């Protein structure tokens, strides 16, 4: 039981550090992109923002999956991590479309 608790704690700390790193990277890229006006850097900031959302979802999933079995979930909550991985794949497409539509006019100059 102690080893299981330690493993869950480690997963939580790793997920939390991922969220903090994503916040820092996204913020830095937004500032640099805004100061330079670079669509490339702003696109990277958008990508990092999606990474931040994914990291936050992972943190939530790690917390939820660590809960013990209860009356409604006889085998525990471990499947939450699998469902979160499915959710994390969805947000990429709108960002790609936005970057392409913003970049196209600049290439014809």
N, C-alpha and C positions, 0 to 999 in steps of 0.2 A: 504494500500500500504506500509506503514512504517513497519508494522508487517511482511509482506511478505519479504521485503528487509532485515529485521533483521534475519529472519529465514534462508534466503539464505546466509547471511554473516556468521551465525553460522555454517551452513553446510560446507562452504568453510574453515573456521578455523579448524574445526574438521578433515576434509580431509587433510589439510596441516599438522596438528600435527601428523596425522597418517603417512604421508610420512617422516617427520623428525624422528619420532621414528623408522621407518623401516630402515632408513639410519644408524642410530646409532646402532641398534641391528645387522644389517648385517655386518657392519664394525667391531664391537667387536667380532662377531663370526668368521669372516674370520681371524682376527689377532690371536685369541686364537687357532683356528683350525690349522693355519699354524705353530704356535709356538710349539704346542703339537703333530702335525701330526695325530690328531684324525679324522678318517673318520666320526665318529658320529657327531662331532662338525662341520666339514665341510659340512656334509649333512644338518645340521640345518642352516648353513649359506646359503646354496643353497635355502632352504625352505624360509628363511627370505628374500632372494633376490626376490623370487617369490611374497612374500607378498609386497615387495617394488614396484614391477611392478603393482600389483593389487591396491595398494594405489595411485600410480601415475595415473593410469587409472581412479580411482574413483575421484581424484582431477580434472582431465580434465572433467569428466562427470558432476561433480557438477557445474563447471564453465559454461560448455556448456548448461546444462539444465536450468540455471538461466537466460539465455538470453530471452528477451521478444519475443512474436509472431511477425512474419514478413510476408512478402508477400508469401514466399515459405513454411512457417510453420505457418499456421493460428492458430493452437492451442498451439503454443510455441514449446519448445525443451525438454520438460520433459522426453520424451521416451529415451533420450540419456542415462540416468542412468540405465534403464532396459537393453539396449543393452550392456552397459559396464559390467554389471554383467554376462552376457553370455560370453563375451570375457575373463573375469577373471578366469573362470573355466578351460580354455584350457591348460595353461602352465604346469600343474602338472605332467603329464605323463613322459616327457623326464627326469625330475629330479629323479623320482622314478627309472627309468631304469638305470640311471647313478650310483645311490647309490648302487643298487643291484649288478651291474657288478663290482663295485669297492670293495664291501665287500665280495663277494663270495670267491675270492682267499685267503683272510685272515682267513676265517673260517676253511679252510682245513689244516692250519699249525699245 
